[in-house]
Amino acid sequence: MKRSVLTRYRVMAYVTAVMLLVLCTCMVFKYGFDKGEDLTLVVSQVHGVLYIIYLIFAFDLGSKAKWPMGKLLWVLVSGTIPTAAFFVERKVVREVEPLIADGSPATAGA
């Protein structure tokens, strides 16, 4: 597996997680204080588009890493739970790092 597959997933995991936190904040202001209705609409649409991209990249990573369906579903759903994507991303990186074909020549130890 190429490193770029993991990098794409990582970037979208962070972007999606941050946008979800922004969306949650907007929702608090919209429903709690009756402010920011237009901003909430824009942020929710942007998060929706970014989440779809996240789903594509996470599915790509999961299929190349040959994850079982349950694990793949958990990674896909983590983009809908505030802060979950941050923790899931760290766990995924630790598990996928050994699978990456780096392409750099191996050097012999002294």
PyMOL CGO cylinders between C-alpha atoms (Angstrom):
from pymol import cmd
from pymol.cgo import CYLINDER

trace = [
    CYLINDER, 0.00, 0.00, 0.00, 1.22, 3.49, -0.77, 0.3, 1, 1, 1, 1, 1, 1,
    CYLINDER, 1.22, 3.49, -0.77, 1.73, 6.15, 1.88, 0.3, 1, 1, 1, 1, 1, 1,
    CYLINDER, 1.73, 6.15, 1.88, -0.50, 8.53, -0.08, 0.3, 1, 1, 1, 1, 1, 1,
    CYLINDER, -0.50, 8.53, -0.08, -3.54, 6.37, 0.70, 0.3, 1, 1, 1, 1, 1, 1,
    CYLINDER, -3.54, 6.37, 0.70, -2.94, 6.84, 4.42, 0.3, 1, 1, 1, 1, 1, 1,
    CYLINDER, -2.94, 6.84, 4.42, -2.11, 10.53, 4.03, 0.3, 1, 1, 1, 1, 1, 1,
    CYLINDER, -2.11, 10.53, 4.03, -5.35, 11.23, 2.17, 0.3, 1, 1, 1, 1, 1, 1,
    CYLINDER, -5.35, 11.23, 2.17, -7.30, 9.46, 4.89, 0.3, 1, 1, 1, 1, 1, 1,
    CYLINDER, -7.30, 9.46, 4.89, -5.49, 11.33, 7.68, 0.3, 1, 1, 1, 1, 1, 1,
    CYLINDER, -5.49, 11.33, 7.68, -6.08, 14.74, 6.12, 0.3, 1, 1, 1, 1, 1, 1,
    CYLINDER, -6.08, 14.74, 6.12, -9.76, 14.09, 5.56, 0.3, 1, 1, 1, 1, 1, 1,
    CYLINDER, -9.76, 14.09, 5.56, -10.19, 12.60, 9.05, 0.3, 1, 1, 1, 1, 1, 1,
    CYLINDER, -10.19, 12.60, 9.05, -8.84, 15.77, 10.64, 0.3, 1, 1, 1, 1, 1, 1,
    CYLINDER, -8.84, 15.77, 10.64, -10.71, 18.12, 8.32, 0.3, 1, 1, 1, 1, 1, 1,
    CYLINDER, -10.71, 18.12, 8.32, -13.98, 16.25, 8.83, 0.3, 1, 1, 1, 1, 1, 1,
    CYLINDER, -13.98, 16.25, 8.83, -13.52, 16.14, 12.61, 0.3, 1, 1, 1, 1, 1, 1,
    CYLINDER, -13.52, 16.14, 12.61, -12.77, 19.86, 12.83, 0.3, 1, 1, 1, 1, 1, 1,
    CYLINDER, -12.77, 19.86, 12.83, -15.72, 20.73, 10.61, 0.3, 1, 1, 1, 1, 1, 1,
    CYLINDER, -15.72, 20.73, 10.61, -17.99, 18.56, 12.75, 0.3, 1, 1, 1, 1, 1, 1,
    CYLINDER, -17.99, 18.56, 12.75, -16.89, 20.46, 15.86, 0.3, 1, 1, 1, 1, 1, 1,
    CYLINDER, -16.89, 20.46, 15.86, -17.53, 23.75, 14.06, 0.3, 1, 1, 1, 1, 1, 1,
    CYLINDER, -17.53, 23.75, 14.06, -20.95, 22.45, 13.02, 0.3, 1, 1, 1, 1, 1, 1,
    CYLINDER, -20.95, 22.45, 13.02, -21.77, 21.46, 16.61, 0.3, 1, 1, 1, 1, 1, 1,
    CYLINDER, -21.77, 21.46, 16.61, -20.81, 24.94, 17.77, 0.3, 1, 1, 1, 1, 1, 1,
    CYLINDER, -20.81, 24.94, 17.77, -22.99, 26.50, 15.09, 0.3, 1, 1, 1, 1, 1, 1,
    CYLINDER, -22.99, 26.50, 15.09, -25.90, 24.30, 16.13, 0.3, 1, 1, 1, 1, 1, 1,
    CYLINDER, -25.90, 24.30, 16.13, -25.55, 25.43, 19.75, 0.3, 1, 1, 1, 1, 1, 1,
    CYLINDER, -25.55, 25.43, 19.75, -25.70, 29.05, 18.63, 0.3, 1, 1, 1, 1, 1, 1,
    CYLINDER, -25.70, 29.05, 18.63, -28.58, 28.39, 16.24, 0.3, 1, 1, 1, 1, 1, 1,
    CYLINDER, -28.58, 28.39, 16.24, -30.84, 26.51, 18.62, 0.3, 1, 1, 1, 1, 1, 1,
    CYLINDER, -30.84, 26.51, 18.62, -29.58, 27.88, 21.94, 0.3, 1, 1, 1, 1, 1, 1,
    CYLINDER, -29.58, 27.88, 21.94, -29.28, 31.56, 21.13, 0.3, 1, 1, 1, 1, 1, 1,
    CYLINDER, -29.28, 31.56, 21.13, -31.24, 31.97, 17.86, 0.3, 1, 1, 1, 1, 1, 1,
    CYLINDER, -31.24, 31.97, 17.86, -28.16, 33.28, 16.05, 0.3, 1, 1, 1, 1, 1, 1,
    CYLINDER, -28.16, 33.28, 16.05, -26.20, 32.12, 13.02, 0.3, 1, 1, 1, 1, 1, 1,
    CYLINDER, -26.20, 32.12, 13.02, -28.87, 30.26, 11.06, 0.3, 1, 1, 1, 1, 1, 1,
    CYLINDER, -28.87, 30.26, 11.06, -27.27, 31.10, 7.69, 0.3, 1, 1, 1, 1, 1, 1,
    CYLINDER, -27.27, 31.10, 7.69, -23.79, 30.16, 8.90, 0.3, 1, 1, 1, 1, 1, 1,
    CYLINDER, -23.79, 30.16, 8.90, -25.11, 26.85, 10.22, 0.3, 1, 1, 1, 1, 1, 1,
    CYLINDER, -25.11, 26.85, 10.22, -26.60, 26.05, 6.84, 0.3, 1, 1, 1, 1, 1, 1,
    CYLINDER, -26.60, 26.05, 6.84, -23.32, 26.74, 5.04, 0.3, 1, 1, 1, 1, 1, 1,
    CYLINDER, -23.32, 26.74, 5.04, -21.21, 24.82, 7.57, 0.3, 1, 1, 1, 1, 1, 1,
    CYLINDER, -21.21, 24.82, 7.57, -23.56, 21.83, 7.47, 0.3, 1, 1, 1, 1, 1, 1,
    CYLINDER, -23.56, 21.83, 7.47, -23.39, 21.65, 3.68, 0.3, 1, 1, 1, 1, 1, 1,
    CYLINDER, -23.39, 21.65, 3.68, -19.59, 21.97, 3.65, 0.3, 1, 1, 1, 1, 1, 1,
    CYLINDER, -19.59, 21.97, 3.65, -19.31, 19.27, 6.31, 0.3, 1, 1, 1, 1, 1, 1,
    CYLINDER, -19.31, 19.27, 6.31, -21.61, 17.01, 4.26, 0.3, 1, 1, 1, 1, 1, 1,
    CYLINDER, -21.61, 17.01, 4.26, -19.45, 17.31, 1.15, 0.3, 1, 1, 1, 1, 1, 1,
    CYLINDER, -19.45, 17.31, 1.15, -16.25, 16.79, 3.14, 0.3, 1, 1, 1, 1, 1, 1,
    CYLINDER, -16.25, 16.79, 3.14, -17.77, 13.77, 4.89, 0.3, 1, 1, 1, 1, 1, 1,
    CYLINDER, -17.77, 13.77, 4.89, -18.54, 12.16, 1.53, 0.3, 1, 1, 1, 1, 1, 1,
    CYLINDER, -18.54, 12.16, 1.53, -14.90, 12.65, 0.50, 0.3, 1, 1, 1, 1, 1, 1,
    CYLINDER, -14.90, 12.65, 0.50, -13.84, 11.21, 3.88, 0.3, 1, 1, 1, 1, 1, 1,
    CYLINDER, -13.84, 11.21, 3.88, -16.03, 8.15, 3.25, 0.3, 1, 1, 1, 1, 1, 1,
    CYLINDER, -16.03, 8.15, 3.25, -14.38, 7.55, -0.13, 0.3, 1, 1, 1, 1, 1, 1,
    CYLINDER, -14.38, 7.55, -0.13, -10.84, 7.83, 1.26, 0.3, 1, 1, 1, 1, 1, 1,
    CYLINDER, -10.84, 7.83, 1.26, -11.62, 5.75, 4.36, 0.3, 1, 1, 1, 1, 1, 1,
    CYLINDER, -11.62, 5.75, 4.36, -13.23, 3.04, 2.24, 0.3, 1, 1, 1, 1, 1, 1,
    CYLINDER, -13.23, 3.04, 2.24, -10.20, 3.06, -0.07, 0.3, 1, 1, 1, 1, 1, 1,
    CYLINDER, -10.20, 3.06, -0.07, -7.85, 2.66, 2.89, 0.3, 1, 1, 1, 1, 1, 1,
    CYLINDER, -7.85, 2.66, 2.89, -9.99, -0.05, 4.45, 0.3, 1, 1, 1, 1, 1, 1,
    CYLINDER, -9.99, -0.05, 4.45, -10.22, -2.07, 1.26, 0.3, 1, 1, 1, 1, 1, 1,
    CYLINDER, -10.22, -2.07, 1.26, -6.46, -1.87, 0.69, 0.3, 1, 1, 1, 1, 1, 1,
    CYLINDER, -6.46, -1.87, 0.69, -5.75, -2.77, 4.32, 0.3, 1, 1, 1, 1, 1, 1,
    CYLINDER, -5.75, -2.77, 4.32, -8.27, -5.66, 4.05, 0.3, 1, 1, 1, 1, 1, 1,
    CYLINDER, -8.27, -5.66, 4.05, -10.23, -4.65, 7.15, 0.3, 1, 1, 1, 1, 1, 1,
    CYLINDER, -10.23, -4.65, 7.15, -13.24, -6.70, 8.25, 0.3, 1, 1, 1, 1, 1, 1,
    CYLINDER, -13.24, -6.70, 8.25, -16.62, -5.08, 7.60, 0.3, 1, 1, 1, 1, 1, 1,
    CYLINDER, -16.62, -5.08, 7.60, -17.20, -4.19, 11.27, 0.3, 1, 1, 1, 1, 1, 1,
    CYLINDER, -17.20, -4.19, 11.27, -13.96, -2.26, 11.55, 0.3, 1, 1, 1, 1, 1, 1,
    CYLINDER, -13.96, -2.26, 11.55, -14.57, -0.49, 8.26, 0.3, 1, 1, 1, 1, 1, 1,
    CYLINDER, -14.57, -0.49, 8.26, -18.05, 0.57, 9.40, 0.3, 1, 1, 1, 1, 1, 1,
    CYLINDER, -18.05, 0.57, 9.40, -16.65, 1.91, 12.68, 0.3, 1, 1, 1, 1, 1, 1,
    CYLINDER, -16.65, 1.91, 12.68, -14.08, 4.01, 10.82, 0.3, 1, 1, 1, 1, 1, 1,
    CYLINDER, -14.08, 4.01, 10.82, -16.74, 5.30, 8.43, 0.3, 1, 1, 1, 1, 1, 1,
    CYLINDER, -16.74, 5.30, 8.43, -19.16, 6.22, 11.23, 0.3, 1, 1, 1, 1, 1, 1,
    CYLINDER, -19.16, 6.22, 11.23, -16.46, 7.94, 13.30, 0.3, 1, 1, 1, 1, 1, 1,
    CYLINDER, -16.46, 7.94, 13.30, -16.80, 10.98, 11.05, 0.3, 1, 1, 1, 1, 1, 1,
    CYLINDER, -16.80, 10.98, 11.05, -20.29, 11.57, 12.46, 0.3, 1, 1, 1, 1, 1, 1,
    CYLINDER, -20.29, 11.57, 12.46, -19.40, 11.48, 16.16, 0.3, 1, 1, 1, 1, 1, 1,
    CYLINDER, -19.40, 11.48, 16.16, -17.76, 14.66, 17.48, 0.3, 1, 1, 1, 1, 1, 1,
    CYLINDER, -17.76, 14.66, 17.48, -14.09, 14.06, 18.45, 0.3, 1, 1, 1, 1, 1, 1,
    CYLINDER, -14.09, 14.06, 18.45, -14.27, 10.33, 17.59, 0.3, 1, 1, 1, 1, 1, 1,
    CYLINDER, -14.27, 10.33, 17.59, -12.40, 10.78, 14.32, 0.3, 1, 1, 1, 1, 1, 1,
    CYLINDER, -12.40, 10.78, 14.32, -9.38, 12.17, 16.16, 0.3, 1, 1, 1, 1, 1, 1,
    CYLINDER, -9.38, 12.17, 16.16, -9.04, 9.00, 18.26, 0.3, 1, 1, 1, 1, 1, 1,
    CYLINDER, -9.04, 9.00, 18.26, -9.92, 6.58, 15.47, 0.3, 1, 1, 1, 1, 1, 1,
    CYLINDER, -9.92, 6.58, 15.47, -7.40, 8.25, 13.13, 0.3, 1, 1, 1, 1, 1, 1,
    CYLINDER, -7.40, 8.25, 13.13, -4.56, 7.72, 15.61, 0.3, 1, 1, 1, 1, 1, 1,
    CYLINDER, -4.56, 7.72, 15.61, -5.46, 4.05, 16.04, 0.3, 1, 1, 1, 1, 1, 1,
    CYLINDER, -5.46, 4.05, 16.04, -5.78, 3.52, 12.29, 0.3, 1, 1, 1, 1, 1, 1,
    CYLINDER, -5.78, 3.52, 12.29, -2.36, 5.10, 11.64, 0.3, 1, 1, 1, 1, 1, 1,
    CYLINDER, -2.36, 5.10, 11.64, -0.69, 2.80, 14.20, 0.3, 1, 1, 1, 1, 1, 1,
    CYLINDER, -0.69, 2.80, 14.20, -2.28, -0.26, 12.58, 0.3, 1, 1, 1, 1, 1, 1,
    CYLINDER, -2.28, -0.26, 12.58, -1.66, 0.73, 8.95, 0.3, 1, 1, 1, 1, 1, 1,
    CYLINDER, -1.66, 0.73, 8.95, 1.92, 2.07, 9.23, 0.3, 1, 1, 1, 1, 1, 1,
    CYLINDER, 1.92, 2.07, 9.23, 3.48, -1.44, 9.07, 0.3, 1, 1, 1, 1, 1, 1,
    CYLINDER, 3.48, -1.44, 9.07, 1.54, -2.19, 5.87, 0.3, 1, 1, 1, 1, 1, 1,
    CYLINDER, 1.54, -2.19, 5.87, 2.98, 0.74, 3.95, 0.3, 1, 1, 1, 1, 1, 1,
    CYLINDER, 2.98, 0.74, 3.95, 5.47, -0.09, 1.23, 0.3, 1, 1, 1, 1, 1, 1,
    CYLINDER, 5.47, -0.09, 1.23, 7.80, 2.84, 1.71, 0.3, 1, 1, 1, 1, 1, 1,
    CYLINDER, 7.80, 2.84, 1.71, 9.86, 2.34, -1.40, 0.3, 1, 1, 1, 1, 1, 1,
    CYLINDER, 9.86, 2.34, -1.40, 13.06, 3.51, 0.23, 0.3, 1, 1, 1, 1, 1, 1,
    CYLINDER, 13.06, 3.51, 0.23, 16.02, 1.12, -0.01, 0.3, 1, 1, 1, 1, 1, 1,
    CYLINDER, 16.02, 1.12, -0.01, 16.75, -0.89, 3.10, 0.3, 1, 1, 1, 1, 1, 1,
    CYLINDER, 16.75, -0.89, 3.10, 20.08, -0.19, 4.76, 0.3, 1, 1, 1, 1, 1, 1,
    CYLINDER, 20.08, -0.19, 4.76, 22.08, -2.74, 6.64, 0.3, 1, 1, 1, 1, 1, 1,
    CYLINDER, 22.08, -2.74, 6.64, 22.73, -2.05, 10.31, 0.3, 1, 1, 1, 1, 1, 1,
    CYLINDER, 22.73, -2.05, 10.31, 26.30, -1.84, 11.58, 0.3, 1, 1, 1, 1, 1, 1,
]
cmd.load_cgo(trace, "trace")
